[in-house]
Amino acid sequence: MAISLDDYMAKLPENRRKAIGKRAEDLITEEASLRQLREARERSQVEVAKKLHIKQSAVSKLERRTDMYLSTLRGYIEAMGGELEIIARFPNHAVRITQFQALDPDGPPGKAKGD
């Protein structure tokens, strides 16, 4: 008889569940689609839509996009409680790009100061 993942995980010791959760986060950090990221954060499209003040269908479309404004992506990430960082990786070093940090945290998602 098959056992569900939730049932299996529930039987594991707490420290083992935490280790598995940490590893899952590490793997997600390495690469994930927006949908996978949202699901890993245990958020529904409806929850994200409410935070962004848009419809659920707009979140679905956003998750399928291959190109978007950084402000749109930043708003999506912030709606899940995260923070967007832009890193340029070169063979011998990485550089954090900071010019996109001028967004107004009190304004609507996706709006830069002065817009």
C-alpha positions as CSV (number, residue, x, y, z in Angstrom):
1,M,0.0,0.0,0.0
2,A,1.3,3.4,-1.0
3,I,2.0,6.1,1.6
4,S,1.6,9.8,0.9
5,L,4.6,12.1,1.2
6,D,2.8,14.1,4.0
7,D,2.2,10.9,6.0
8,Y,5.8,9.8,5.5
9,M,7.2,13.2,6.5
10,A,4.9,13.4,9.6
11,K,6.6,10.1,10.9
12,L,10.1,11.5,10.6
13,P,11.8,13.0,13.6
14,E,11.6,16.8,13.8
15,N,15.3,17.4,13.2
16,R,15.1,15.3,10.0
17,R,12.1,17.2,8.7
18,K,13.9,20.4,9.3
19,A,17.0,19.2,7.5
20,I,14.8,18.1,4.5
21,G,13.0,21.4,4.5
22,K,16.4,23.3,4.5
23,R,17.7,21.2,1.6
24,A,14.5,21.8,-0.3
25,E,14.9,25.6,0.2
26,D,18.5,25.3,-1.0
27,L,17.4,23.5,-4.1
28,I,14.7,26.0,-4.8
29,T,17.2,28.8,-4.3
30,E,19.3,27.4,-7.0
31,E,16.6,27.5,-9.7
32,A,12.9,27.7,-9.8
33,S,10.1,29.0,-12.0
34,L,7.8,31.6,-10.4
35,R,5.1,29.0,-10.0
36,Q,7.5,26.6,-8.3
37,L,8.7,29.4,-6.0
38,R,5.2,30.4,-5.1
39,E,4.2,26.7,-4.4
40,A,7.4,26.2,-2.3
41,R,6.4,29.3,-0.2
42,E,3.0,27.6,0.2
43,R,1.1,30.5,-1.4
44,S,-1.9,30.3,-3.7
45,Q,-2.3,32.4,-6.8
46,V,-5.3,34.0,-5.1
47,E,-3.2,35.0,-2.1
48,V,-0.5,36.6,-4.3
49,A,-3.2,38.3,-6.4
50,K,-4.7,39.9,-3.3
51,K,-1.4,41.3,-2.2
52,L,-0.7,42.7,-5.6
53,H,-4.3,44.0,-6.0
54,I,-4.8,42.1,-9.2
55,K,-6.9,39.1,-10.3
56,Q,-5.8,35.5,-9.9
57,S,-5.8,35.1,-13.7
58,A,-3.2,37.9,-13.9
59,V,-1.0,36.0,-11.5
60,S,-1.3,32.9,-13.7
61,K,-0.3,34.9,-16.8
62,L,2.6,36.6,-14.9
63,E,3.9,33.1,-13.9
64,R,4.0,32.0,-17.6
65,R,5.8,35.1,-18.9
66,T,9.3,34.8,-20.2
67,D,10.0,38.6,-20.1
68,M,8.8,41.3,-17.6
69,Y,9.7,44.5,-15.9
70,L,11.9,44.2,-12.9
71,S,9.4,46.2,-10.9
72,T,6.7,43.5,-11.8
73,L,9.0,40.7,-10.7
74,R,10.0,42.6,-7.5
75,G,6.3,43.1,-6.6
76,Y,5.6,39.4,-7.2
77,I,8.5,38.4,-5.0
78,E,7.6,40.9,-2.3
79,A,4.0,39.6,-2.3
80,M,5.4,36.3,-1.1
81,G,7.5,37.9,1.6
82,G,10.8,37.9,-0.3
83,E,13.2,40.4,-1.5
84,L,14.6,40.6,-5.1
85,E,18.3,40.9,-5.6
86,I,20.0,41.2,-9.0
87,I,23.4,39.5,-9.2
88,A,25.7,39.6,-12.2
89,R,28.0,36.5,-12.2
90,F,31.3,36.6,-14.0
91,P,33.9,33.8,-14.2
92,N,36.0,35.2,-11.4
93,H,33.5,37.2,-9.3
94,A,29.9,38.2,-8.8
95,V,28.5,41.8,-8.5
96,R,25.3,42.8,-6.8
97,I,23.4,45.4,-9.0
98,T,22.0,48.0,-6.7
99,Q,20.5,50.7,-9.0
100,F,17.1,49.0,-8.9
101,Q,16.7,49.4,-5.1
102,A,15.1,52.9,-5.5
103,L,11.6,51.5,-5.3
104,D,9.2,53.1,-2.8
105,P,8.3,50.5,-0.2
106,D,5.2,52.4,0.7
107,G,3.9,52.8,-2.8
108,P,1.9,50.4,-4.9
109,P,3.8,47.3,-6.2
110,G,5.9,47.9,-9.2
111,K,6.1,51.7,-8.8
112,A,9.4,53.4,-8.5
113,K,9.9,56.6,-6.5
114,G,8.9,59.6,-8.6
115,D,6.7,57.6,-11.1
